[in-house]
Amino acid sequence: MLRQHLDRLELSTSGEGFHDLSGQLRDCLTATGLQQGVLHLSVLHSSCSLTVNENADPRVLQDLAAYLQALVPEEGVRPISGGGPLRAWVHDDEGSDDMPAHIRTALTATSLSFSFERGRLLLGTWQAIYLWEHRRRPHRRQLCAHWIGS
């Protein structure tokens, strides 16, 4: 018989960077009592995202952050060709990192799904689930974890 459980999680970020959600999600799964099924995880914001990536070497996360910062620079955008004038971001209501954070979110993911079996999330040996904060200042972030299974 399939059952559902909905968790609302809150996380305080310290600013730009990666926050490992894996342990918190493992605890939530244990509390549901479900053994097999699917987790649908969503972040309820437009300036942070979710990603699955390596949890063993922190340089992987450093390189990911550097790549996305280079792809979406805070000062504005130039034509893809690299030539031409810099166009500053128009939307900067909350600071110079405001619009770049929204674009970085649009290029990544705000929801992910995971299978679980025998009461454990099915992740690879070196994988972790991260909230990726794209803003420099600390924020309170909300996530929705929808568990469906038996």
DRENTORKOL-3810 file (N, C-alpha, C; in nm, 4 decimals):
REM DRENTORKOL-3810
@n.u->0.0832; n.v->-0.1176; n.w->0.0000; ca.u->0.0000; ca.v->0.0000; ca.w->0.0000; c.u->0.0889; c.v->0.1256; c.w->0.0000
@n.u->0.0643; n.v->0.2155; n.w->-0.0934; ca.u->0.1426; ca.v->0.3391; ca.w->-0.1015; c.u->0.0958; c.v->0.4387; c.w->0.0032
@n.u->0.1940; n.v->0.5058; n.w->0.0611; ca.u->0.1670; ca.v->0.6135; ca.w->0.1560; c.u->0.2443; c.v->0.7361; c.w->0.1104
@n.u->0.2012; n.v->0.8514; n.w->0.1604; ca.u->0.2705; ca.v->0.9766; ca.w->0.1311; c.u->0.3048; c.v->1.0467; c.w->0.2615
@n.u->0.4114; n.v->1.1216; n.w->0.2572; ca.u->0.4510; ca.v->1.2038; ca.w->0.3714; c.u->0.5138; c.v->1.3316; c.w->0.3155
@n.u->0.4786; n.v->1.4442; n.w->0.3721; ca.u->0.5305; ca.v->1.5726; ca.w->0.3251; c.u->0.6057; c.v->1.6405; c.w->0.4385
@n.u->0.7330; n.v->1.6686; n.w->0.4155; ca.u->0.8152; ca.v->1.7413; ca.w->0.5127; c.u->0.8474; c.v->1.8787; c.w->0.4570
@n.u->0.8390; n.v->1.9793; n.w->0.5422; ca.u->0.8888; ca.v->2.1131; ca.w->0.5087; c.u->1.0147; c.v->2.1334; c.w->0.5916
@n.u->1.1240; n.v->2.1545; n.w->0.5224; ca.u->1.2528; ca.v->2.1706; ca.w->0.5890; c.u->1.2956; c.v->2.3156; c.w->0.5813
@n.u->1.3635; n.v->2.3627; n.w->0.6855; ca.u->1.4213; ca.v->2.4972; ca.w->0.6852; c.u->1.5708; c.v->2.4857; c.w->0.7040
@n.u->1.6412; n.v->2.5732; n.w->0.6368; ca.u->1.7870; ca.v->2.5728; ca.w->0.6420; c.u->1.8342; c.v->2.7175; c.w->0.6446
@n.u->1.9256; n.v->2.7474; n.w->0.7337; ca.u->1.9905; ca.v->2.8789; ca.w->0.7349; c.u->2.1230; c.v->2.8653; c.w->0.6630
@n.u->2.1408; n.v->2.9452; n.w->0.5586; ca.u->2.2682; ca.v->2.9430; ca.w->0.4866; c.u->2.3577; c.v->3.0531; c.w->0.5427
@n.u->2.4858; n.v->3.0359; n.w->0.5243; ca.u->2.5808; ca.v->3.1376; ca.w->0.5701; c.u->2.6243; c.v->3.2265; c.w->0.4540
@n.u->2.5580; n.v->3.2114; n.w->0.3411; ca.u->2.5932; ca.v->3.2856; ca.w->0.2212; c.u->2.6244; c.v->3.1885; c.w->0.1097
@n.u->2.6835; n.v->3.2395; n.w->0.0052; ca.u->2.7104; ca.v->3.1612; ca.w->-0.1158; c.u->2.7858; c.v->3.0324; c.w->-0.0841
@n.u->2.7393; n.v->2.9244; n.w->-0.1435; ca.u->2.8078; ca.v->2.7975; ca.w->-0.1239; c.u->2.7125; c.v->2.6800; c.w->-0.1187
@n.u->2.7671; n.v->2.5657; n.w->-0.0826; ca.u->2.6947; ca.v->2.4390; ca.w->-0.0836; c.u->2.6633; c.v->2.3952; c.w->0.0588
@n.u->2.5424; n.v->2.3450; n.w->0.0777; ca.u->2.4984; ca.v->2.2979; ca.w->0.2089; c.u->2.4460; c.v->2.1554; c.w->0.1914
@n.u->2.5140; n.v->2.0602; n.w->0.2506; ca.u->2.4814; ca.v->1.9179; ca.w->0.2353; c.u->2.3517; c.v->1.8857; c.w->0.3085
@n.u->2.2533; n.v->1.8383; n.w->0.2337; ca.u->2.1219; ca.v->1.8030; ca.w->0.2886; c.u->2.1080; c.v->1.6537; c.w->0.3161
@n.u->2.2063; n.v->1.5750; n.w->0.2778; ca.u->2.1940; ca.v->1.4293; ca.w->0.2795; c.u->2.1580; c.v->1.3742; c.w->0.4177
@n.u->2.2266; n.v->1.4179; n.w->0.5206; ca.u->2.1988; ca.v->1.3686; ca.w->0.6561; c.u->2.0595; c.v->1.4044; c.w->0.7031
@n.u->2.0189; n.v->1.5269; n.w->0.6795; ca.u->1.8853; ca.v->1.5716; ca.w->0.7197; c.u->1.7778; c.v->1.4918; c.w->0.6454
@n.u->1.8004; n.v->1.4644; n.w->0.5177; ca.u->1.7037; ca.v->1.3861; ca.w->0.4407; c.u->1.7001; c.v->1.2413; c.w->0.4871
@n.u->1.8156; n.v->1.1859; n.w->0.5234; ca.u->1.8181; ca.v->1.0487; ca.w->0.5780; c.u->1.7347; c.v->1.0406; c.w->0.7051
@n.u->1.7483; n.v->1.1419; n.w->0.7925; ca.u->1.6710; ca.v->1.1451; ca.w->0.9164; c.u->1.5207; c.v->1.1548; c.w->0.8878
@n.u->1.4845; n.v->1.2382; n.w->0.7903; ca.u->1.3429; ca.v->1.2519; ca.w->0.7529; c.u->1.2872; c.v->1.1201; c.w->0.7010
@n.u->1.3652; n.v->1.0519; n.w->0.6166; ca.u->1.3202; ca.v->0.9241; ca.w->0.5622; c.u->1.2974; c.v->0.8234; c.w->0.6749
@n.u->1.3894; n.v->0.8160; n.w->0.7677; ca.u->1.3738; ca.v->0.7244; ca.w->0.8814; c.u->1.2455; c.v->0.7558; c.w->0.9577
@n.u->1.2177; n.v->0.8841; n.w->0.9793; ca.u->1.0975; ca.v->0.9241; ca.w->1.0543; c.u->0.9683; c.v->0.8870; c.w->0.9815
@n.u->0.9703; n.v->0.8785; n.w->0.8492; ca.u->0.8482; ca.v->0.8431; ca.w->0.7755; c.u->0.8119; c.v->0.6971; c.w->0.7937
@n.u->0.9111; n.v->0.6132; n.w->0.8195; ca.u->0.8872; ca.v->0.4696; ca.w->0.8284; c.u->0.8752; c.v->0.4019; c.w->0.6924
@n.u->0.8896; n.v->0.4772; n.w->0.5856; ca.u->0.8807; ca.v->0.4198; ca.w->0.4511; c.u->1.0081; c.v->0.3420; c.w->0.4195
@n.u->0.9940; n.v->0.2364; n.w->0.3424; ca.u->1.1082; ca.v->0.1525; ca.w->0.3076; c.u->1.1487; c.v->0.1638; c.w->0.1608
@n.u->1.0504; n.v->0.1830; n.w->0.0732; ca.u->1.0800; ca.v->0.1868; ca.w->-0.0706; c.u->0.9887; c.v->0.2882; c.w->-0.1367
@n.u->1.0465; n.v->0.3669; n.w->-0.2272; ca.u->0.9651; ca.v->0.4651; ca.w->-0.2974; c.u->1.0479; c.v->0.5743; c.w->-0.3603
@n.u->0.9881; n.v->0.6918; n.w->-0.3649; ca.u->1.0486; ca.v->0.8066; ca.w->-0.4325; c.u->1.0391; c.v->0.9303; c.w->-0.3432
@n.u->1.1461; n.v->1.0059; n.w->-0.3422; ca.u->1.1483; ca.v->1.1381; ca.w->-0.2794; c.u->1.1484; c.v->1.2409; c.w->-0.3905
@n.u->1.0560; n.v->1.3364; n.w->-0.3836; ca.u->1.0606; ca.v->1.4526; ca.w->-0.4727; c.u->1.0964; c.v->1.5712; c.w->-0.3839
@n.u->1.2107; n.v->1.6328; n.w->-0.4109; ca.u->1.2637; ca.v->1.7417; ca.w->-0.3295; c.u->1.2596; c.v->1.8714; c.w->-0.4086
@n.u->1.2037; n.v->1.9758; n.w->-0.3486; ca.u->1.1933; ca.v->2.1073; ca.w->-0.4144; c.u->1.2419; c.v->2.2155; c.w->-0.3195
@n.u->1.3122; n.v->2.3132; n.w->-0.3745; ca.u->1.3495; ca.v->2.4316; ca.w->-0.2971; c.u->1.2507; c.v->2.5413; c.w->-0.3349
@n.u->1.2022; n.v->2.6152; n.w->-0.2363; ca.u->1.0933; ca.v->2.7108; ca.w->-0.2577; c.u->1.1447; c.v->2.8540; c.w->-0.2715
@n.u->1.2502; n.v->2.8703; n.w->-0.3505; ca.u->1.3112; ca.v->3.0025; ca.w->-0.3700; c.u->1.3647; c.v->3.0137; c.w->-0.5124
@n.u->1.3898; n.v->3.1364; n.w->-0.5563; ca.u->1.4363; ca.v->3.1581; ca.w->-0.6939; c.u->1.5806; c.v->3.2096; c.w->-0.7013
@n.u->1.6545; n.v->3.1994; n.w->-0.5903; ca.u->1.7944; ca.v->3.2428; ca.w->-0.5949; c.u->1.8873; c.v->3.1415; c.w->-0.5272
@n.u->1.8427; n.v->3.0167; n.w->-0.5234; ca.u->1.9267; ca.v->2.9046; ca.w->-0.4804; c.u->1.8765; c.v->2.7821; c.w->-0.5553
@n.u->1.9531; n.v->2.6742; n.w->-0.5518; ca.u->1.9129; ca.v->2.5570; ca.w->-0.6291; c.u->1.9568; c.v->2.4298; c.w->-0.5579
@n.u->1.9281; n.v->2.3180; n.w->-0.6217; ca.u->1.9642; ca.v->2.1865; ca.w->-0.5705; c.u->2.0587; c.v->2.1196; c.w->-0.6693
@n.u->2.1510; n.v->2.0409; n.w->-0.6174; ca.u->2.2408; ca.v->1.9659; ca.w->-0.7035; c.u->2.2853; c.v->1.8395; c.w->-0.6318
@n.u->2.3188; n.v->1.7381; n.w->-0.7102; ca.u->2.3817; ca.v->1.6168; ca.w->-0.6587; c.u->2.5240; c.v->1.6192; c.w->-0.7108
@n.u->2.6180; n.v->1.6060; n.w->-0.6181; ca.u->2.7567; ca.v->1.6048; ca.w->-0.6632; c.u->2.8461; c.v->1.5376; c.w->-0.5619
@n.u->2.9746; n.v->1.5409; n.w->-0.5905; ca.u->3.0734; ca.v->1.4706; ca.w->-0.5092; c.u->3.0773; c.v->1.5237; c.w->-0.3665
@n.u->3.0913; n.v->1.4298; n.w->-0.2717; ca.u->3.1004; ca.v->1.4687; ca.w->-0.1309; c.u->3.2383; c.v->1.4379; c.w->-0.0705
@n.u->3.3307; n.v->1.3881; n.w->-0.1499; ca.u->3.4605; ca.v->1.3472; ca.w->-0.0960; c.u->3.5674; c.v->1.4558; c.w->-0.1093
@n.u->3.5726; n.v->1.5238; n.w->-0.2210; ca.u->3.6772; ca.v->1.6231; ca.w->-0.2456; c.u->3.6130; c.v->1.7609; c.w->-0.2570
@n.u->3.6320; n.v->1.8496; n.w->-0.1594; ca.u->3.5687; ca.v->1.9818; ca.w->-0.1614; c.u->3.6112; c.v->2.0690; c.w->-0.2800
@n.u->3.7207; n.v->2.0320; n.w->-0.3460; ca.u->3.7652; ca.v->2.1093; ca.w->-0.4624; c.u->3.6646; c.v->2.0991; c.w->-0.5771
@n.u->3.5897; n.v->1.9889; n.w->-0.5821; ca.u->3.4858; ca.v->1.9750; ca.w->-0.6851; c.u->3.3839; c.v->2.0875; c.w->-0.6693
@n.u->3.3391; n.v->2.1118; n.w->-0.5473; ca.u->3.2402; ca.v->2.2172; ca.w->-0.5227; c.u->3.2995; c.v->2.3557; c.w->-0.5481
@n.u->3.4271; n.v->2.3735; n.w->-0.5143; ca.u->3.4941; ca.v->2.5012; ca.w->-0.5431; c.u->3.4977; c.v->2.5276; c.w->-0.6930
@n.u->3.5307; n.v->2.4250; n.w->-0.7709; ca.u->3.5378; ca.v->2.4406; ca.w->-0.9163; c.u->3.3995; c.v->2.4636; c.w->-0.9765
@n.u->3.2972; n.v->2.3950; n.w->-0.9252; ca.u->3.1602; ca.v->2.4191; ca.w->-0.9726; c.u->3.1190; c.v->2.5643; c.w->-0.9498
@n.u->3.1462; n.v->2.6132; n.w->-0.8297; ca.u->3.1104; ca.v->2.7516; ca.w->-0.7973; c.u->3.1861; c.v->2.8499; c.w->-0.8865
@n.u->3.3148; n.v->2.8265; n.w->-0.9080; ca.u->3.3952; ca.v->2.9153; ca.w->-0.9932; c.u->3.3431; c.v->2.9158; c.w->-1.1360
@n.u->3.3049; n.v->2.7980; n.w->-1.1857; ca.u->3.2529; ca.v->2.7882; ca.w->-1.3220; c.u->3.1237; c.v->2.8688; c.w->-1.3369
@n.u->3.0308; n.v->2.8522; n.w->-1.2436; ca.u->2.9034; ca.v->2.9226; ca.w->-1.2549; c.u->2.9210; c.v->3.0736; c.w->-1.2359
@n.u->3.0149; n.v->3.1129; n.w->-1.1500; ca.u->3.0436; ca.v->3.2557; ca.w->-1.1338; c.u->3.1028; c.v->3.3148; c.w->-1.2618
@n.u->3.1865; n.v->3.2387; n.w->-1.3307; ca.u->3.2433; ca.v->3.2856; ca.w->-1.4577; c.u->3.1365; c.v->3.2898; c.w->-1.5666
@n.u->3.0472; n.v->3.1930; n.w->-1.5658; ca.u->2.9407; ca.v->3.1865; ca.w->-1.6658; c.u->2.8401; c.v->3.3001; c.w->-1.6484
@n.u->2.8114; n.v->3.3353; n.w->-1.5220; ca.u->2.7146; ca.v->3.4412; ca.w->-1.4910; c.u->2.7830; c.v->3.5404; c.w->-1.3967
@n.u->2.8632; n.v->3.6304; n.w->-1.4514; ca.u->2.9366; ca.v->3.7243; ca.w->-1.3656; c.u->2.8440; c.v->3.8285; c.w->-1.3024
@n.u->2.8833; n.v->3.8715; n.w->-1.1852; ca.u->2.8017; ca.v->3.9661; ca.w->-1.1096; c.u->2.7929; c.v->4.1027; c.w->-1.1765
@n.u->2.8940; n.v->4.1426; n.w->-1.2493; ca.u->2.8959; ca.v->4.2784; ca.w->-1.3050; c.u->2.8066; c.v->4.2964; c.w->-1.4274
@n.u->2.7615; n.v->4.1879; n.w->-1.4872; ca.u->2.6744; ca.v->4.2007; ca.w->-1.6045; c.u->2.7094; c.v->4.0976; c.w->-1.7094
@n.u->2.6617; n.v->4.1221; n.w->-1.8310; ca.u->2.6783; ca.v->4.0239; ca.w->-1.9365; c.u->2.7331; c.v->4.0901; c.w->-2.0631
@n.u->2.8148; n.v->4.0169; n.w->-2.1330; ca.u->2.8633; ca.v->4.0573; ca.w->-2.2650; c.u->2.8023; c.v->3.9626; c.w->-2.3672
@n.u->2.8054; n.v->3.9993; n.w->-2.4935; ca.u->2.7605; ca.v->3.9041; ca.w->-2.5956; c.u->2.8394; c.v->3.7736; c.w->-2.5852
@n.u->2.7787; n.v->3.6632; n.w->-2.6250; ca.u->2.8414; ca.v->3.5311; ca.w->-2.6176; c.u->2.9769; c.v->3.5297; c.w->-2.6884
@n.u->2.9901; n.v->3.6083; n.w->-2.7943; ca.u->3.1164; ca.v->3.6133; ca.w->-2.8690; c.u->3.2308; c.v->3.6672; c.w->-2.7844
@n.u->3.1990; n.v->3.7322; n.w->-2.6734; ca.u->3.3020; ca.v->3.7901; ca.w->-2.5874; c.u->3.3334; c.v->3.9340; c.w->-2.6221
@n.u->3.2950; n.v->3.9769; n.w->-2.7416; ca.u->3.3172; ca.v->4.1162; ca.w->-2.7806; c.u->3.1955; c.v->4.1999; c.w->-2.7480
@n.u->3.2115; n.v->4.3268; n.w->-2.7534; ca.u->3.0985; ca.v->4.4159; ca.w->-2.7297; c.u->3.0945; c.v->4.4674; c.w->-2.5871
@n.u->3.0074; n.v->4.5638; n.w->-2.5656; ca.u->3.0022; ca.v->4.6306; ca.w->-2.4349; c.u->2.9387; c.v->4.5423; c.w->-2.3274
@n.u->2.9787; n.v->4.5680; n.w->-2.2051; ca.u->2.9197; ca.v->4.5027; ca.w->-2.0891; c.u->2.7817; c.v->4.5637; c.w->-2.0649
@n.u->2.6832; n.v->4.4807; n.w->-2.0468; ca.u->2.5488; ca.v->4.5268; ca.w->-2.0118; c.u->2.5264; c.v->4.4918; c.w->-1.8656
@n.u->2.5131; n.v->4.5933; n.w->-1.7812; ca.u->2.4885; ca.v->4.5701; ca.w->-1.6384; c.u->2.3495; c.v->4.5092; c.w->-1.6207
@n.u->2.3326; n.v->4.4315; n.w->-1.5165; ca.u->2.2015; ca.v->4.3736; ca.w->-1.4874; c.u->2.1043; c.v->4.4843; c.w->-1.4481
@n.u->1.9838; n.v->4.4764; n.w->-1.4970; ca.u->1.8800; ca.v->4.5754; ca.w->-1.4666; c.u->1.8175; c.v->4.5462; c.w->-1.3307
@n.u->1.7928; n.v->4.4181; n.w->-1.3020; ca.u->1.7306; ca.v->4.3797; ca.w->-1.1751; c.u->1.8395; c.v->4.3674; c.w->-1.0690
@n.u->1.8449; n.v->4.4662; n.w->-0.9800; ca.u->1.9437; ca.v->4.4642; ca.w->-0.8719; c.u->1.8828; c.v->4.5141; c.w->-0.7416
@n.u->1.7531; n.v->4.4866; n.w->-0.7246; ca.u->1.6795; ca.v->4.5382; ca.w->-0.6092; c.u->1.7419; c.v->4.4990; c.w->-0.4758
@n.u->1.8018; n.v->4.3802; n.w->-0.4686; ca.u->1.8587; ca.v->4.3320; ca.w->-0.3426; c.u->2.0114; c.v->4.3281; c.w->-0.3479
@n.u->2.0707; n.v->4.4006; n.w->-0.4408; ca.u->2.2158; ca.v->4.4050; ca.w->-0.4489; c.u->2.2679; c.v->4.3533; c.w->-0.5815
@n.u->2.3980; n.v->4.3640; n.w->-0.5997; ca.u->2.4593; ca.v->4.3274; ca.w->-0.7277; c.u->2.4587; c.v->4.1765; c.w->-0.7535
@n.u->2.4342; n.v->4.0954; n.w->-0.6506; ca.u->2.4278; ca.v->3.9503; ca.w->-0.6717; c.u->2.2853; c.v->3.9010; c.w->-0.6969
@n.u->2.1880; n.v->3.9929; n.w->-0.7029; ca.u->2.0472; ca.v->3.9564; ca.w->-0.7159; c.u->2.0175; c.v->3.8858; c.w->-0.8481
@n.u->2.0387; n.v->3.9536; n.w->-0.9608; ca.u->2.0069; ca.v->3.8934; ca.w->-1.0907; c.u->2.0963; c.v->3.7744; c.w->-1.1229
@n.u->2.2276; n.v->3.7810; n.w->-1.0955; ca.u->2.3089; ca.v->3.6626; ca.w->-1.1204; c.u->2.2577; c.v->3.5389; c.w->-1.0447
@n.u->2.2076; n.v->3.5575; n.w->-0.9227; ca.u->2.1537; ca.v->3.4441; ca.w->-0.8462; c.u->2.0329; c.v->3.3836; c.w->-0.9169
@n.u->1.9454; n.v->3.4675; n.w->-0.9727; ca.u->1.8275; ca.v->3.4164; ca.w->-1.0439; c.u->1.8683; c.v->3.3394; c.w->-1.1707
@n.u->1.9665; n.v->3.3899; n.w->-1.2429; ca.u->2.0122; ca.v->3.3223; ca.w->-1.3643; c.u->2.0795; c.v->3.1900; c.w->-1.3285
@n.u->2.1623; n.v->3.1904; n.w->-1.2250; ca.u->2.2281; ca.v->3.0667; ca.w->-1.1823; c.u->2.1247; c.v->2.9611; c.w->-1.1423
@n.u->2.0172; n.v->3.0046; n.w->-1.0775; ca.u->1.9093; ca.v->2.9115; ca.w->-1.0418; c.u->1.8423; c.v->2.8571; c.w->-1.1672
@n.u->1.8183; n.v->2.9442; n.w->-1.2666; ca.u->1.7531; ca.v->2.9008; ca.w->-1.3905; c.u->1.8392; c.v->2.7997; c.w->-1.4663
@n.u->1.9713; n.v->2.8073; n.w->-1.4513; ca.u->2.0619; ca.v->2.7166; ca.w->-1.5209; c.u->2.0850; c.v->2.5856; c.w->-1.4461
@n.u->2.0401; n.v->2.5784; n.w->-1.3232; ca.u->2.0609; ca.v->2.4575; ca.w->-1.2433; c.u->1.9249; c.v->2.3920; c.w->-1.2196
@n.u->1.8922; n.v->2.3513; n.w->-1.0983; ca.u->1.7653; ca.v->2.2818; ca.w->-1.0733; c.u->1.7039; c.v->2.3288; c.w->-0.9411
@n.u->1.5730; n.v->2.3389; n.w->-0.9387; ca.u->1.5031; ca.v->2.3711; ca.w->-0.8149; c.u->1.4265; c.v->2.2519; c.w->-0.7603
@n.u->1.4275; n.v->2.1409; n.w->-0.8335; ca.u->1.3685; ca.v->2.0174; ca.w->-0.7811; c.u->1.4443; c.v->1.8974; c.w->-0.8350
@n.u->1.4497; n.v->1.7932; n.w->-0.7543; ca.u->1.5171; ca.v->1.6686; ca.w->-0.7893; c.u->1.4356; c.v->1.5533; c.w->-0.7329
@n.u->1.4470; n.v->1.4377; n.w->-0.7934; ca.u->1.3800; ca.v->1.3180; ca.w->-0.7437; c.u->1.4824; c.v->1.2080; c.w->-0.7184
@n.u->1.4567; n.v->1.1291; n.w->-0.6146; ca.u->1.5473; ca.v->1.0225; ca.w->-0.5740; c.u->1.4670; c.v->0.8988; c.w->-0.5375
@n.u->1.5189; n.v->0.7841; n.w->-0.5701; ca.u->1.4601; ca.v->0.6587; ca.w->-0.5236; c.u->1.5178; c.v->0.6262; c.w->-0.3868
@n.u->1.4401; n.v->0.5509; n.w->-0.3097; ca.u->1.4924; ca.v->0.4959; ca.w->-0.1858; c.u->1.4466; c.v->0.3512; c.w->-0.1733
@n.u->1.5301; n.v->0.2716; n.w->-0.1053; ca.u->1.5040; ca.v->0.1289; ca.w->-0.0910; c.u->1.5574; c.v->0.0850; c.w->0.0453
@n.u->1.4839; n.v->-0.0036; n.w->0.1114; ca.u->1.5206; ca.v->-0.0512; ca.w->0.2455; c.u->1.5451; c.v->0.0652; c.w->0.3408
@n.u->1.4655; n.v->0.1716; n.w->0.3246; ca.u->1.4753; ca.v->0.2870; ca.w->0.4124; c.u->1.5982; c.v->0.3731; c.w->0.3921
@n.u->1.6641; n.v->0.3594; n.w->0.2749; ca.u->1.7849; ca.v->0.4387; ca.w->0.2469; c.u->1.7761; c.v->0.5035; c.w->0.1104
@n.u->1.8185; n.v->0.6297; n.w->0.1022; ca.u->1.8260; ca.v->0.6968; ca.w->-0.0270; c.u->1.9276; c.v->0.6256; c.w->-0.1146
@n.u->1.8950; n.v->0.6121; n.w->-0.2414; ca.u->1.9873; ca.v->0.5469; ca.w->-0.3345; c.u->2.0779; c.v->0.6531; c.w->-0.3975
@n.u->2.1924; n.v->0.6714; n.w->-0.3345; ca.u->2.2947; ca.v->0.7649; ca.w->-0.3820; c.u->2.4224; c.v->0.6870; c.w->-0.4059
@n.u->2.5028; n.v->0.7358; n.w->-0.4990; ca.u->2.6313; ca.v->0.6730; ca.w->-0.5242; c.u->2.7263; c.v->0.6938; c.w->-0.4075
@n.u->2.8337; n.v->0.6185; n.w->-0.4068; ca.u->2.9307; ca.v->0.6206; ca.w->-0.2970; c.u->2.9789; c.v->0.7614; c.w->-0.2659
@n.u->3.0044; n.v->0.8404; n.w->-0.3681; ca.u->3.0631; ca.v->0.9735; ca.w->-0.3471; c.u->2.9619; c.v->1.0853; c.w->-0.3707
@n.u->2.8325; n.v->1.0548; n.w->-0.3674; ca.u->2.7308; ca.v->1.1565; ca.w->-0.3943; c.u->2.6694; c.v->1.2120; c.w->-0.2663
@n.u->2.6358; n.v->1.3397; n.w->-0.2732; ca.u->2.5593; ca.v->1.4071; ca.w->-0.1687; c.u->2.4584; c.v->1.4980; c.w->-0.2370
@n.u->2.3540; n.v->1.5316; n.w->-0.1645; ca.u->2.2502; ca.v->1.6235; ca.w->-0.2127; c.u->2.2765; c.v->1.7587; c.w->-0.1470
@n.u->2.2909; n.v->1.8607; n.w->-0.2289; ca.u->2.3257; ca.v->1.9930; ca.w->-0.1783; c.u->2.2198; c.v->2.0975; c.w->-0.2136
@n.u->2.1969; n.v->2.1898; n.w->-0.1207; ca.u->2.1335; ca.v->2.3162; ca.w->-0.1542; c.u->2.2494; c.v->2.4078; c.w->-0.1947
@n.u->2.2363; n.v->2.4702; n.w->-0.3109; ca.u->2.3423; ca.v->2.5578; ca.w->-0.3628; c.u->2.2937; c.v->2.7015; c.w->-0.3496
@n.u->2.3453; n.v->2.7702; n.w->-0.2507; ca.u->2.3081; ca.v->2.9101; ca.w->-0.2255; c.u->2.3837; c.v->2.9987; c.w->-0.3238
@n.u->2.3092; n.v->3.0821; n.w->-0.3973; ca.u->2.3698; ca.v->3.1703; ca.w->-0.4972; c.u->2.3824; c.v->3.3145; c.w->-0.4494
@n.u->2.3379; n.v->3.3436; n.w->-0.3277; ca.u->2.3461; ca.v->3.4805; ca.w->-0.2746; c.u->2.4608; c.v->3.4894; c.w->-0.1743
@n.u->2.5222; n.v->3.6072; n.w->-0.1648; ca.u->2.6361; ca.v->3.6266; ca.w->-0.0746; c.u->2.5958; c.v->3.6329; c.w->0.0723
@n.u->2.4818; n.v->3.6943; n.w->0.0996; ca.u->2.4436; ca.v->3.7088; ca.w->0.2412; c.u->2.3634; c.v->3.5878; c.w->0.2879
@n.u->2.3603; n.v->3.5645; n.w->0.4183; ca.u->2.2843; ca.v->3.4508; ca.w->0.4721; c.u->2.1348; c.v->3.4625; c.w->0.4415
@n.u->2.0717; n.v->3.3474; n.w->0.4236; ca.u->1.9273; ca.v->3.3411; ca.w->0.3989; c.u->1.8678; c.v->3.2234; c.w->0.4739
@n.u->1.7369; n.v->3.2316; n.w->0.5009; ca.u->1.6611; ca.v->3.1166; ca.w->0.5510; c.u->1.5924; c.v->3.0565; c.w->0.4304
@n.u->1.6198; n.v->2.9301; n.w->0.4042; ca.u->1.5650; ca.v->2.8629; ca.w->0.2863; c.u->1.4685; c.v->2.7533; c.w->0.3285
@n.u->1.3619; n.v->2.7396; n.w->0.2516; ca.u->1.2624; ca.v->2.6354; ca.w->0.2761; c.u->1.2657; c.v->2.5345; c.w->0.1624
@n.u->1.2518; n.v->2.4091; n.w->0.2010; ca.u->1.2460; ca.v->2.3006; ca.w->0.1039; c.u->1.1248; c.v->2.2142; c.w->0.1353
@n.u->1.0746; n.v->2.1504; n.w->0.0329; ca.u->0.9630; ca.v->2.0573; ca.w->0.0465; c.u->1.0131; c.v->1.9185; c.w->0.0056
@n.u->0.9997; n.v->1.8225; n.w->0.0969; ca.u->1.0376; ca.v->1.6836; ca.w->0.0699; c.u->0.9097; c.v->1.6003; c.w->0.0679
@n.u->0.8727; n.v->1.5526; n.w->-0.0500; ca.u->0.7509; ca.v->1.4742; ca.w->-0.0688; c.u->0.7917; c.v->1.3281; c.w->-0.0871
@n.u->0.7592; n.v->1.2474; n.w->0.0117; ca.u->0.7940; ca.v->1.1051; ca.w->0.0128; c.u->0.6728; c.v->1.0253; c.w->-0.0296
@n.u->0.6892; n.v->0.9366; n.w->-0.1262; ca.u->0.5822; ca.v->0.8492; ca.w->-0.1721; c.u->0.6385; c.v->0.7073; c.w->-0.1735
@n.u->0.5749; n.v->0.6168; n.w->-0.1023; ca.u->0.6265; ca.v->0.4810; ca.w->-0.1008; c.u->0.5516; c.v->0.3900; c.w->-0.0077
@n.u->0.6159; n.v->0.2797; n.w->0.0234; ca.u->0.5542; ca.v->0.1813; ca.w->0.1134; c.u->0.6558; c.v->0.1367; c.w->0.2166
END
